[in-house]
Amino acid sequence: MNVRCDLCEAAPLTTRYFADDLCWIADCEICLVPMVVWRQHVPTPPADVKDALRERLAAVADRELGAGNWTIDDHMRNIKDHYHAHARRRPFGLLSAG
């Protein structure tokens, strides 16, 4: 597939936290929270790939936002044809205990 998009381009415009052959993780340009991007231009990864992407994002989110202080949001609002997910801060009052 020769489709190109902002996520495929992966230009390092914001803080880059991680990159490997499966994905890259950087701050989202719009909301400035860690975002994992699958390197395939496909909106729905297989379950095992999605799990691996979420694990990588979790490691970065725990370090950058604090363990338990975030949740994964993979509702793709702006680019609907390329899988990506954000680690969003939990609203105040919904932080995990302990």
C-alpha positions as CSV (number, residue, x, y, z in Angstrom):
1,M,0.0,0.0,0.0
2,N,1.5,3.4,-1.0
3,V,-0.8,5.6,1.1
4,R,1.0,8.3,2.9
5,C,-0.2,10.3,5.8
6,D,1.2,12.5,8.7
7,L,1.5,9.3,10.8
8,C,3.3,7.4,8.1
9,E,5.7,10.3,7.6
10,A,6.7,10.1,11.3
11,A,8.5,13.5,11.1
12,P,10.0,14.2,14.6
13,L,8.1,17.4,15.3
14,T,7.5,16.7,19.0
15,T,9.2,14.8,21.8
16,R,10.0,11.3,20.6
17,Y,10.0,8.7,23.3
18,F,10.4,5.4,21.5
19,A,10.8,3.8,18.1
20,D,11.2,0.3,16.8
21,D,10.1,-1.7,13.7
22,L,6.5,-2.0,15.0
23,C,5.7,1.5,16.1
24,W,6.9,4.9,17.3
25,I,5.8,6.9,20.3
26,A,5.9,10.7,20.5
27,D,3.8,13.5,21.9
28,C,0.8,14.1,19.8
29,E,1.1,17.5,17.9
30,I,-2.4,18.5,18.9
31,C,-2.9,17.4,22.5
32,L,0.7,16.9,23.6
33,V,0.3,13.5,25.3
34,P,2.2,10.4,24.4
35,M,0.8,8.7,21.3
36,V,1.7,5.3,19.8
37,V,1.6,4.9,16.1
38,W,1.6,1.6,14.3
39,R,4.0,1.7,11.3
40,Q,1.3,0.0,9.1
41,H,-1.2,2.2,7.3
42,V,-4.1,0.2,8.6
43,P,-6.9,1.3,11.0
44,T,-7.4,-2.1,12.8
45,P,-4.4,-4.1,13.9
46,P,-4.7,-7.7,14.9
47,A,-5.2,-8.3,18.6
48,D,-1.6,-9.4,19.3
49,V,-0.3,-6.3,17.5
50,K,-2.7,-4.0,19.4
51,D,-1.6,-5.6,22.7
52,A,2.1,-5.0,21.8
53,L,1.4,-1.4,20.9
54,R,-0.5,-0.7,24.1
55,E,2.3,-2.3,26.2
56,R,4.9,0.0,24.6
57,L,2.6,3.0,25.2
58,A,2.0,1.9,28.8
59,A,5.7,1.9,29.5
60,V,6.1,5.4,28.2
61,A,2.9,6.7,29.9
62,D,3.8,5.3,33.3
63,R,7.2,7.1,33.1
64,E,5.9,10.4,31.6
65,L,2.5,10.7,33.3
66,G,2.9,8.6,36.4
67,A,1.7,5.0,36.9
68,G,-2.1,4.8,37.1
69,N,-2.5,8.5,36.1
70,W,-3.5,7.8,32.5
71,T,-5.8,5.8,30.3
72,I,-5.5,4.6,26.7
73,D,-7.7,6.4,24.1
74,D,-7.7,4.8,20.7
75,H,-10.6,6.7,19.3
76,M,-9.1,8.0,16.1
77,R,-10.6,11.4,15.6
78,N,-8.5,13.2,13.0
79,I,-6.8,10.4,11.1
80,K,-9.2,7.5,10.9
81,D,-7.3,5.2,8.5
82,H,-4.1,4.7,10.4
83,Y,-4.1,3.1,13.9
84,H,-2.8,5.2,16.7
85,A,-3.7,5.6,20.4
86,H,-3.1,8.3,23.0
87,A,-2.3,8.0,26.7
88,R,-4.6,10.6,28.2
89,R,-4.3,11.9,31.8
90,R,-7.1,10.8,34.0
91,P,-9.3,13.6,35.1
92,F,-8.6,14.9,38.7
93,G,-10.4,12.8,41.2
94,L,-10.2,9.6,39.1
95,L,-6.5,8.9,39.8
96,S,-5.9,5.3,41.0
97,A,-5.2,4.8,44.6
98,G,-1.9,3.5,45.8
